[in-house]
Amino acid sequence: MTQHDSATTRGAAPGTGTAPGAADGATTAPPRRTWRTIDLLVTVTIGVAMGVVFLGLSYAYYPIEPLTAAFAPASGLLAGLWFLPAILAGLIVRKPGAALLAELIAAFVEMMLGGQWGWTTMISGLAQGLGVELGLALFAYRRSGVLALAVAGACASAIEWVYEAFGTSAMEWAMDWKLAYLAIMVVSGVVLSPLLCLPLARLLARTGVLDAFPIGRERAARELV
């Protein structure tokens, strides 16, 4: 999200019912709250895989360094990238807690592999995971379209912003910069969350590995039409 200081968190660094692509107004029956073994396995797998990916995300900031050097809040343009474990797990598993667990695991893996933000990585993971959970809960975990994922991304951005704006070196910024950072982060979360996770989930569903999940059954149902 930002590169203004090495003391910042990884977030500041260099679903739930409808089928992806279906109308956001459509809903399905409320998801079962009981976790299955496969739910846990997929959530953990997403978290571990994304934790490894996180180690390379700082390189994504290099192309926008001239912009962030002139206007530090512009680093929020890539904020949505850090929400991907939570968004993807929430989209696939569609149970309360999946998004938070995946994000925390990803943060932990990044930290243990030597991520540059150390233990503060877990704070960002908690903030972002809780934000996605809040966004999905607003739809009772029954929607998985663009609207639901965009709202989840916006909520994650807002909660992460609170931590970064008042708990990292960004606290030294003037309030107008902080508010600009919030706006940029929210836009990033709203755009990148569905833009990246929906196609990825659809791709995985086409392989058949998600047949035990709603997204896999929805794909099969569409193919029968």
Disulfide bonds with the S-S distance in Angstrom:
none
